[in-house]
Amino acid sequence: MVYAAQKMDQWPKVELHLTAMGHAAEVAREAAAKLLGKGRSYRDGARAFGMREATYRQLVSNVEATLWSWLERASYAFLEELGESSGWEVGEGKLPHLSGDE
């Protein structure tokens, strides 16, 4: 995910894993855009997909949670490689959700 954020030609690899988990490709792209601060509002997204806002929000939030988990684990692995991981808590919900559309 970190690499795909810088080199969008790598995004299909991330999207492949998300679709294998049962997420729609369009929803995966929208969740990634939200994480990068480029996503549209839940209302506009729901309208574009022709569904209720609450349903759309839940679908996107599920993918965002997966992406945050992957980013957290990658960040911690990087810190371990640097020898700087002591004192860092890692686990579900430890990394702050920085998305501003909640």
C-alpha positions as CSV (number, residue, x, y, z in Angstrom):
1,M,0.0,0.0,0.0
2,V,2.8,2.4,0.9
3,Y,4.6,1.7,-2.4
4,A,1.3,1.8,-4.4
5,A,0.6,5.3,-3.0
6,Q,3.8,6.6,-4.6
7,K,3.7,4.5,-7.7
8,M,0.1,4.1,-8.9
9,D,1.2,1.4,-11.4
10,Q,1.6,-0.9,-8.4
11,W,-2.0,-0.3,-7.2
12,P,-3.4,-3.3,-9.2
13,K,-1.5,-5.6,-6.9
14,V,-3.1,-4.1,-3.8
15,E,-6.5,-4.1,-5.5
16,L,-6.1,-7.8,-6.4
17,H,-5.6,-8.7,-2.8
18,L,-8.6,-6.6,-1.7
19,T,-10.9,-8.1,-4.4
20,A,-9.7,-11.6,-3.4
21,M,-11.0,-10.7,0.1
22,G,-14.4,-10.0,-1.4
23,H,-14.3,-6.2,-1.7
24,A,-15.4,-4.5,-4.9
25,A,-12.6,-2.9,-6.9
26,E,-14.4,0.4,-7.0
27,V,-14.9,0.5,-3.3
28,A,-11.2,-0.4,-2.7
29,R,-10.1,2.5,-4.9
30,E,-12.4,4.8,-3.0
31,A,-11.1,3.7,0.4
32,A,-7.5,4.2,-0.8
33,A,-8.3,7.6,-2.1
34,K,-9.9,8.5,1.3
35,L,-6.7,7.3,3.1
36,L,-4.6,9.5,0.8
37,G,-6.9,12.5,1.5
38,K,-8.3,12.5,-2.1
39,G,-11.6,10.8,-1.5
40,R,-15.0,12.2,-2.2
41,S,-17.7,12.6,0.5
42,Y,-19.6,9.5,1.5
43,R,-22.8,11.1,0.2
44,D,-21.3,11.8,-3.3
45,G,-19.8,8.3,-3.4
46,A,-23.1,6.6,-2.4
47,R,-24.9,8.6,-5.0
48,A,-22.4,7.6,-7.7
49,F,-22.8,3.9,-6.8
50,G,-26.6,4.2,-6.4
51,M,-26.8,3.0,-2.8
52,R,-27.7,4.3,0.6
53,E,-25.0,6.5,2.3
54,A,-24.9,4.2,5.3
55,T,-24.3,1.1,3.2
56,Y,-21.6,2.9,1.2
57,R,-19.9,4.2,4.3
58,Q,-19.7,0.7,5.8
59,L,-18.3,-0.8,2.6
60,V,-15.6,1.8,2.4
61,S,-14.9,1.7,6.1
62,N,-14.3,-2.0,5.9
63,V,-11.7,-1.6,3.2
64,E,-10.1,1.3,5.0
65,A,-9.7,-0.8,8.2
66,T,-7.9,-3.5,6.1
67,L,-5.6,-0.9,4.5
68,W,-4.8,0.7,7.9
69,S,-4.0,-2.8,9.3
70,W,-1.6,-3.4,6.4
71,L,0.0,0.0,6.8
72,E,0.4,-0.5,10.5
73,R,2.1,-3.9,10.1
74,A,4.4,-2.6,7.3
75,S,5.4,0.4,9.4
76,Y,6.2,-1.8,12.4
77,A,8.2,-4.2,10.2
78,F,10.1,-1.2,8.9
79,L,10.8,-0.1,12.5
80,E,12.0,-3.6,13.4
81,E,14.4,-3.5,10.5
82,L,15.8,-0.2,11.7
83,G,16.1,-1.6,15.3
84,E,13.7,1.0,16.5
85,S,10.6,-1.0,17.3
86,S,11.0,-1.2,21.1
87,G,8.4,0.8,23.0
88,W,6.0,0.9,20.0
89,E,2.6,-0.6,20.5
90,V,1.2,-2.4,17.5
91,G,-2.1,-4.1,17.0
92,E,-5.6,-3.5,15.9
93,G,-6.6,0.1,16.4
94,K,-3.2,1.3,17.6
95,L,-2.4,3.4,14.5
96,P,-4.5,6.6,14.5
97,H,-7.1,6.9,11.8
98,L,-6.2,10.2,10.1
99,S,-9.1,10.3,7.6
100,G,-10.9,13.6,8.0
101,D,-14.3,12.5,6.6
102,E,-15.7,10.8,9.7
